[in-house]
Amino acid sequence: MGVRIRLARFGRKNLPFYRIFVADSRSPRDGRHLEIVGHYDPLPGQDGNKQLGLHIDRIKYWLSVGAQPSSTVGRLLGQAGIIPKPPAALHAGVVKKPEKERNKKA
């Protein structure tokens, strides 16, 4: 059983809110989970900051027993200083082609 630390979406249309939870890798995004370990609000508040709440001791426990964070959760945990920041190319979502291949179409 592979265990992942990932996001589940809540909120409503155009106002997302995410819970960070630990779940079996085979369960659906908003499906059954083992434990909720934090929350993330990607929309800036009145002060211009995004909200991130973490149960650091529980996250460290799950990482110690082999849970793998998703790319987005890995980026958030890296910003919080819990794990080393992943390379930018891993969470950018875009793989650039070499320049020769890009210019070939023109």
QUIRA-V406459 format. One record per pair of residues at least 4 apart in sequence whose C-alpha atoms are under 7 Angstrom apart, sorted by the first residue. I is the first residue (numbers start at 0). J is the second residue. Records with the same first field share a line. If there is no record, write none. Layout:
I = J  J
This chain:
0 = 23
1 = 23  24
2 = 21  22  23  24  66  67
3 = 21  22  23  24  66  67  68  69
4 = 19  20  21  22  66  67  68  69  72
5 = 19  20  21  68  69  72
6 = 17  18  19  20
7 = 17  18  19  28  29
8 = 15  16  17  18  29
9 = 15  16  17
10 = 14  15  16
11 = 15
16 = 39  40  41
17 = 38  39  40
18 = 35  37  38  39
19 = 35  36  37  38
20 = 32  34  35  36  37
21 = 32  33  34  35
22 = 26  31  32  33
26 = 30  31
36 = 53  54  57  58
37 = 52  53  54
38 = 51  52  53
39 = 50  51  52
40 = 49  50  51
41 = 49  50
42 = 49
43 = 47  48  49
44 = 48  49
54 = 58
55 = 59
56 = 60
57 = 61
58 = 62
59 = 63
60 = 64
61 = 65  66
62 = 66  67
68 = 72  73
69 = 73
70 = 74  90
71 = 75  90
72 = 76
73 = 77
74 = 78  84  85
75 = 79
76 = 80  81  82
77 = 81  82  83  84  85
78 = 84
85 = 89
87 = 91
96 = 100  101
97 = 101
98 = 102
99 = 103
